[in-house]
Amino acid sequence: LGFFWGVGVGERSRSAEMTDPKPDEIISHPPMDQLQGLEYCIDSNPSWGEAVLLGFQHYILSLGTAVMIPTILVPLMGGNDGDKARMVQTLLFVGGINTLLQTLFGTRLPTVIGGSYAFLVPIISIIRDSSLTQIADDHERFLQTMRAIQGALIVAASIQIIIGYSQLWGICSRFFSPLGMVPVVALVGFGLFDRGFPVVGRCVEIGLPMLILFVALSQYLKYIHARHVPVLERFALMISITIIWAYAYLLTASGAYKHRPERTQINCRTDKSHLIFSAPWIKIPYPLQWGAPTFNAGHVFGMMAAVLVSLIESTGAYKAAARLASATPPPAHVLSRGIGWQGIAILLDGLFGTGTGSTVSVENIGLLGSTRVGSRRVIQISAGFMIFFSILGKFGALFASIPLTIFAAVYCVLFGLVAAVGLSFLQFTNMNSIRNLFITGVSIFLGLSVPQYFYVYTTGAHHGPAHTRAGWFNDLINTIFSSPPTVALIVAVFLDNTLDNNDAARDRGMSWWVRFRSFKGDGRNEEFYSLPFNLNRFFPPS
């Protein structure tokens, strides 16, 4: 009887322990200003050999967007394979310069600056301009279209330069709370879902093995070390791309795609980009290489909308990059400084003729988290590779011939990782508040749903929902509402600042956020964001 009584008491005590946990057991993961678990943060550096390999890995990853955008635009503009190869070279060359400028004098975060999809709507509108489509000669039409794009980029860049260096964006950022930034940063990643598995599905026999291998190497085999370096985790991207690229080459050489549809061949074969044969051995891009830019007021308004979209998307990307580099959130002054330099980046795009504007590369931010290396030096080395291989055209074109399906498989992981960083800002808010749940849910849903409506409508009607006689107005509306982060920011910031906000400062996370608004609000800001060469003496932060 005593035995059964003891068992009963034991059961009741265990039940009580399970139903009444202690407070310190419930709150086991307190909010943290800086992300933990990184091997190298923003201002710590791996060995030079490791840094060079990691920089090359970031360069390889940047090729996906650098090839995809010209692949979309050049045929529409009337260009040939040579024009496409030259545009890829220019995009990488200017991207390398802009990355160096941003990491040295901008936000100083480890961010790669590359081509932006946000500019495609106004650019395609320029391509379809009747004054350009009536040009009979394809090459001449390509040149005239490129010059029109350049002119629009040069003028539109001034908007971002003014917004950045006037500190206007820093003032606007005072209305941003952690709650308001959750949908923006999350949709910087989630909003690119159509660049992920939908592209993988175009060549499953290459894309799916790439996805599985990358996850296996970076996550399940990450504890395998060589000389105290987790080589499989650190270089999972480079190893998996090499293996799957070789596998794709064997399929191509064996004739596996010889009788397949053209679409399948473009996405699967390693010899369909035509970049290697078209690229020159050595070519240095230079300003106005396509000729003098032309200016049209109607083109400029649409491009200005794309500049605003790029600004908002980059703001979310900077927040994610700071977290994955184990830095504090960039203060308003630093954020404005980075936006100003990004405006200069778009100005350089217009002068050199990259064919599109610039923004922060989301996939490279995801790679910071995948490798657990947020070092600024690694990104600066990758910028060197971008410039070097853009000059040596044949060698750069060799790497650029990697099938885009391989990059799409990696995007499935890296875009998701960036989106998760956005969701991590919820730790600073009260998610037991119906108000916060409403704002978060509605802004994320509309941020995905509204751009999807614009995409489906445009696909079916061959023009956006805004279709009036005023082309500039159409470009403005269709560009802004085709961007998930932009829609999310409009909805989230409006609701967050108008819906019961007087008594909700703590619930919104403002008590945590407020000290990072000014440069001197937190002692770590000087370590992370001070300008090099003691330039803060001449440009004191506010």
Disulfide bonds with the S-S distance in Angstrom:
Cys203-Cys268 1.99
